[in-house]
Amino acid sequence: MMIYQNGLYLSIIAGKILNIKENDIINIYKNLPIHEKKEINIKSDDILKLGIDCLKISSIFKDVEISIINKELKNKKGDIIKYIKRNEW
């Protein structure tokens, strides 16, 4: 999660300080399911169409983002919609 949050460049710099091989950091970064929040394959309008309160969209996106990064959820629109419907917001 730290490499995702900090991005590749800062993670490499931190890795040098912590004696972590640059290639290890690059491999972890390459294997992330997404690299930015904007890569999540669902839009606010899609969530609103599910009847979700617009005030909850930010927390839903954060939860979806974390679940995708942790590889608990695939970054596919259909899977994300099912995930949102399963959880109570």
Backbone torsions as a table, in degrees:
resi	resn	phi	psi	omega
1	MET	NA	-34.3	-178.1
2	MET	-64.6	-39.1	179.7
3	ILE	-66.0	-39.4	176.9
4	TYR	-62.2	-48.4	-176.6
5	GLN	-65.4	-40.0	-174.2
6	ASN	-91.8	-17.0	-177.8
7	GLY	83.3	167.5	-173.7
8	LEU	-65.6	-48.7	-175.0
9	TYR	-59.3	-52.7	-179.1
10	LEU	-64.1	-34.1	178.6
11	SER	-66.3	-38.5	177.2
12	ILE	-65.5	-42.6	178.1
13	ILE	-61.3	-47.1	178.5
14	ALA	-62.4	-38.3	178.4
15	GLY	-61.2	-38.2	177.4
16	LYS	-63.2	-40.9	179.0
17	ILE	-66.2	-37.6	-176.7
18	LEU	-93.8	8.3	-179.7
19	ASN	59.1	42.7	174.8
20	ILE	-104.3	133.0	-176.9
21	LYS	-61.8	135.8	-179.9
22	GLU	-59.2	-41.2	179.8
23	ASN	-61.9	-35.2	177.7
24	ASP	-64.0	-42.3	179.3
25	ILE	-66.5	-43.4	179.5
26	ILE	-62.1	-42.2	178.9
27	ASN	-63.4	-42.2	177.4
28	ILE	-61.8	-44.7	-179.5
29	TYR	-62.3	-44.0	-179.5
30	LYS	-63.0	-30.4	-177.4
31	ASN	-88.5	0.5	176.0
32	LEU	-66.8	139.3	179.2
33	PRO	-66.3	-32.2	174.2
34	ILE	-139.9	158.8	179.3
35	HIS	-116.6	-14.7	177.9
36	GLU	-147.3	153.8	-179.8
37	LYS	-58.1	-34.2	-177.0
38	LYS	-67.2	-10.1	178.1
39	GLU	-83.9	-6.6	178.7
40	ILE	-64.6	130.1	-172.4
41	ASN	-85.5	48.2	171.9
42	ILE	-152.8	150.5	-178.9
43	LYS	-114.1	162.4	178.8
44	SER	-56.2	-41.0	-179.9
45	ASP	-59.8	-37.7	178.7
46	ASP	-63.2	-38.7	179.7
47	ILE	-70.5	-41.5	178.7
48	LEU	-61.8	-35.6	179.2
49	LYS	-64.4	-18.3	177.8
50	LEU	-82.7	-1.9	-179.8
51	GLY	84.9	18.0	179.8
52	ILE	-81.8	138.5	177.2
53	ASP	-60.9	132.8	-177.0
54	CYS	-61.4	-23.2	179.2
55	LEU	-72.5	-13.3	-178.0
56	LYS	-98.1	-6.2	-174.3
57	ILE	-59.8	-43.1	-178.5
58	SER	-60.4	-45.3	-179.4
59	SER	-70.2	-32.4	176.7
60	ILE	-65.6	-46.6	178.7
61	PHE	-59.8	-41.0	179.8
62	LYS	-63.8	-43.9	179.6
63	ASP	-64.1	-44.3	178.5
64	VAL	-62.8	-44.0	179.7
65	GLU	-57.8	-48.8	-179.7
66	ILE	-63.7	-41.5	-179.8
67	SER	-64.7	-37.2	177.7
68	ILE	-68.5	-46.3	179.8
69	ILE	-60.4	-39.6	179.8
70	ASN	-80.0	3.5	179.0
71	LYS	59.3	31.3	174.1
72	GLU	-91.3	-14.2	-176.6
73	LEU	-143.6	133.3	177.0
74	LYS	-79.2	147.5	-179.2
75	ASN	-83.9	59.7	177.3
76	LYS	-123.0	134.7	-174.2
77	LYS	-52.2	-46.9	-179.0
78	GLY	-61.8	-42.6	178.3
79	ASP	-65.3	-39.5	179.8
80	ILE	-66.3	-42.1	178.7
81	ILE	-62.3	-44.5	177.5
82	LYS	-60.0	-42.1	179.4
83	TYR	-61.4	-45.3	-179.8
84	ILE	-64.1	-41.9	179.9
85	LYS	-64.8	-34.2	-178.6
86	ARG	-70.8	-29.4	-175.7
87	ASN	-96.3	148.5	178.9
88	GLU	-92.1	128.8	-178.6
89	TRP	-116.3	NA	NA
